[in-house]
């Protein structure tokens, strides 16, 4: 097997794994929405329903809108590590692990929606949070272009690290 076909195979299997993972996380959103509508209101002995909903909404928004920044920092570390080791399989594995962490963060938004639905003011706000999470998960859908861009930038960083500075 040549290096080019190995690269293509690695990229294809990477995309399959990433897309399967995304699909599994997306399936939980309709299930959580069903729970939000079917399970009766639980009430809260700790705080008022409005307080519970506001805290859940704040946590949901923080998780969602800080996920991109967190992913960027993690990807920078992975690209720097690739500049040292140069192993594409490790790069793809680390990319999947980062993506998994981000999906877990976005899934926490779904849980915040469940909390607002069951212990807060009801499913209306909770469903909105779950839909926001689903949109963010969908927007993060893995594509060959995104993975090739990561690989290209990591290779460029590796080349820059290997090239001695000229005075």
N, C-alpha and C positions, 0 to 999 in steps of 0.2 A: 504494500500500500504506500503510495507516495505521500509526501507531506501535505500537498494540496488536498488530496482526498481525505486524509486523516483530519485536516482542519474542517472540511465540509461535514464530515461525519460527527466530529465533536460539536460543531455548531448546531447541527440538526438535532442531536440528542439533547443538547442543552436547551434548545427551544421547546422540545417536547416536554421535558421535565418542568420547565418554567410554566408552560401553558397548562399542564395538568395540575400543577400546584395552584395556579390562579383559578382554574375552573372549580377546584375543590373549595376554595375560599368563597367564590361567588355563589355556590350552591347553598351556603349557609344563610345567605341574606334572605331569600324567600322563606326558608324554614323559620328564621327568627321573626319575620313578619307574621307568619301564621301563628306562632306562639304569642306574639303581642296582641293579636286579635282574639285568640281562642282561650287563653288563660285569663281567669278573672282578676280584677284589680286586687292587689295584695295589701296595699296600704303600708304605711311606714310608722313605726313607733319612735323613730329617731328624729325625723324632721318632717316638715309639711310636704305635701306633694309638689308644691311649687318650688320649694328649696331643692328637693331631690331632682326635679327636672332641670333646674338651672345649673346645678352642679354637674349633672350628666351631660348637659349641652356644652358647658364650658370644657369639660374633659374631652368630649367628642371633638370639638373644634381644635383644641390644643393638639390632640393626637393626630388629627388629620393634616393640619397645616404645618406641623413640625416634622412630619414624616419625610417630606422632600429634602429638607435641610439635613436631616439625619442620614438619609440615603446618600446624599452628595458627599458628606464627610467619610462615610464608610467606603464608598467607591474610590475616593482618593487614596485611602490607605491600601486598598486592594491593588490599584494601579501602581503604587510605589513598590509594593511587594512583588508584583510582576516584573518591574524593572530590575529586580534583583534575581529572581529565579527563572523567569522567562517561560514558564510552563503554562500553556493555554488551558489545559485541563484544570489546573489549580485555579486559574483565573475564572473559568466558568463555574467551578464549584463554589468559589468564594462569592461570585456574583449571585448564584442561586441562594446561598445562605443569607446574603444581605437582603435579597428580595423576599425571602421567607420572613425575616424580621420585620420588614416593612408591611407585609401582608398581615402579620400578627397584630401590628399596631392598628392597621385599618380594620381588622376584625374586632379589636377592642372598641372601635366606634360603634359597631353593631351591638356589642354588649351594652354600651352606654344607652343606645336606643331601646334595648330591652328593659334596662333599669328605669328609664323614663316612662316606658309603657306600662310596666307592672307595678312600680312603686311611686311613680310621679303623677303627672297630670293626665296620663292616658296615652293611647297609641298614636295620636295625631303627631305630636312632636317626636316620639320615638321612631315612627315610620320615616319621618323626614331625615333623621340622623342615619337610619339604616340605608336610605336611598343615597344620601351623600357618600356614605362608605362604599356602596356599590358603584357609584360613579367614579370614585377615586381608584377603586380596584380595577375597574374597566379601563380607565385612562392609563393605568400602569401595565396594560397588556403587553407581554413580551413580543417583540418583533425581531426579525433577522437584522434589520437596519440598526436598531438600538444595540444589539449585541455586537455587531460588526463595528459600530462606532466606539463602543467600550474597548474592544480589542485593538482597534486602530490607535486610539489615544494611549492605551497602555504600551503598545509597541513603540510609539513615538517617544514616550517617556523613557522607555528602555534604551532606545537609540541615543537619546540625549544624555542619558547617564553613562553610556559607554564611550561617547565621544569626548576626548580630552579637551579641556578649555584651551583656547588659543589666546595668547596674550597679544 
